[in-house]
Amino acid sequence: MAERWAEALPGAKIKIVGGRIRVDARLEDHERLEARSRPTPTRRTNVTSGEATYQLAVENAALDKVVAQLEKQINLEIEWDRAAIERSGIAVDQLISAKVAGATLDELLEAVLAGTGLSFERTDRTVVIRPN
């Protein structure tokens, strides 16, 4: 290896000292050696982000508990229009069942609120839940 490095860097002083290769050379030469000794990737993978998809399966679970879990796990900010919900006589702890797979965030929220008398309005990560 020392011989190959010496051929690649004719201006450098390369010798073996104590079982190690010692290189006295310019910084640029050291950088060239370092680049040559790094393994090169055989293939580059470009990762692009797509829209997140969600799955959920709940059976007879309290709506407010399900929404609280989604808020925590998906990092949402849920705002309940509690005054309007109470005026409508809708219970936020009513039992719901929902099952979705490969759903967008809006599809997930629609499935959770289906049949509850509630709807949502979403702006980025903020979701406002109110009566239909």
C-alpha angles and dihedrals in degrees: 000000000000089000092052091049091049090052091048093048109036094173094053127093107229124180140153115249121179094341092310131102114243117202122193105186146118119293090251090057092051089050090051091052092048092050091049093050094051114093112248119226114248093209135018120220119204114203119201123187118240132186113297118246128205140203129201137171119183129160122196095342126153110263096224091050093050091048091048090053092049090048091054099040098042095036096241130157106227119197117188117204087220096172093055092042092052091047088054092052093236117150114223090202094057115134117257137183122203137163125186136154129189090009128156117237092261092049090050092052091046090053093049093049096040111126094005098102089243133109134184141224117206130199109180105301096347116095123187115198118201140149118288 
